[in-house]
Amino acid sequence: MEDKKIKFKTIDEYIFQFPPEVQETLKTLRLVIKEAAPEAEEKISYQMPTFSLHESLVFFAAWKNHIGFYPTSSGMNAFKQELSDYKGTKDSIHFPFTKPLPYELISRIVEFRVAENIKKAPKDI
């Protein structure tokens, strides 16, 4: 039996599948991440938009009622207090479509993850 699930190759392909209002939110989120992590590489991983710097940095995805933001458990733990108003899991934050995304907080989380990944990266000899 043939697998008919869409396989995204780029973040643009991922974003363009959504209605215009969701596309705008995803485009802005992508820009905020790019500004906070200009050296990061964009890719699709687990069929979600992903930014990578030495290793995975952050992921994001649109769902029926929210934007999922995945800064790994270390990103979640470092901003636990500021994220307490949002639902989520141990590795994700759910930003509901009914409220504006906290772009400044997202930027700080991404900057934290950049510093963390750089610190963990192997040093060239």
C-alpha positions in Angstrom: 0.0 0.0 0.0 1.3 3.4 -1.0 2.1 6.0 1.8 0.1 9.1 0.8 1.4 11.3 3.7 3.0 14.5 2.5 6.8 14.6 2.9 8.1 18.1 3.2 11.5 19.0 1.9 11.6 22.7 2.9 10.1 24.9 5.6 8.4 26.9 2.8 6.6 23.8 1.7 5.5 23.2 5.3 4.2 26.7 5.8 2.3 26.9 2.5 0.0 24.0 3.4 -1.8 26.2 6.0 -4.4 28.9 5.7 -3.1 32.4 5.2 -3.5 33.6 8.8 -1.5 30.5 10.1 1.1 31.0 7.4 1.7 34.6 8.6 2.2 33.4 12.2 4.6 30.7 11.0 6.5 33.1 8.8 6.9 35.6 11.7 8.0 32.8 14.1 10.5 31.6 11.5 11.9 35.2 11.2 12.2 35.6 14.9 14.2 32.3 15.1 16.4 33.3 12.2 17.2 36.7 13.8 18.0 35.0 17.2 20.1 32.3 15.5 21.5 33.7 12.2 24.0 31.0 11.8 21.5 28.2 12.2 20.6 25.9 9.3 17.0 25.4 8.3 15.7 21.9 7.6 12.8 19.6 8.0 13.2 17.0 10.8 10.4 14.7 12.0 8.3 16.5 9.3 8.6 19.8 11.2 10.5 23.0 10.6 13.8 22.7 12.4 16.7 25.0 13.0 20.1 23.3 13.7 23.4 24.7 14.9 25.9 21.8 15.5 22.8 19.8 16.4 19.0 20.4 16.7 18.3 23.9 18.2 14.5 24.3 18.0 11.5 22.9 16.1 8.1 24.3 15.5 4.8 23.0 14.1 1.2 24.2 13.6 -1.6 22.1 15.0 -5.3 22.5 15.1 -5.5 24.9 18.0 -1.9 26.0 18.6 1.6 26.4 17.5 3.9 23.9 19.0 7.4 25.2 19.9 10.1 22.6 20.8 13.2 24.1 22.4 14.3 20.7 23.9 13.9 20.0 27.6 16.9 22.3 28.5 15.2 25.3 26.9 11.9 24.4 28.7 13.7 24.1 32.0 15.6 27.4 31.7 12.4 29.3 31.1 10.0 27.3 33.2 8.7 30.2 35.2 8.0 32.4 32.1 6.4 29.5 30.3 4.1 28.6 33.2 1.1 30.3 31.6 1.2 28.0 28.6 0.2 24.4 28.2 2.7 21.9 26.8 4.8 18.8 27.5 8.2 18.3 29.0 9.7 19.2 25.6 7.1 21.5 24.1 5.2 24.7 24.5 1.7 25.1 23.1 1.0 28.7 22.0 -2.8 28.9 21.4 -4.0 30.6 18.2 -6.3 32.7 20.4 -3.3 34.8 21.8 -0.4 36.5 20.2 2.8 34.5 20.3 5.4 35.9 22.8 8.0 36.6 20.2 10.4 38.3 22.6 10.4 35.2 24.9 10.8 32.9 21.9 13.8 34.9 20.8 15.4 34.7 24.3 14.8 30.9 24.4 16.4 30.5 20.9 19.4 32.6 22.0 19.8 30.4 25.1 19.7 27.3 22.9 22.3 28.8 20.6 24.7 29.5 23.5 24.1 26.0 24.8 24.8 24.3 21.5 27.9 26.4 20.9 29.2 25.5 24.3 28.6 21.8 23.7 30.0 21.8 20.1 33.3 20.1 19.5 36.2 22.5 19.4 38.4 22.5 16.3 42.1 21.8 17.1 
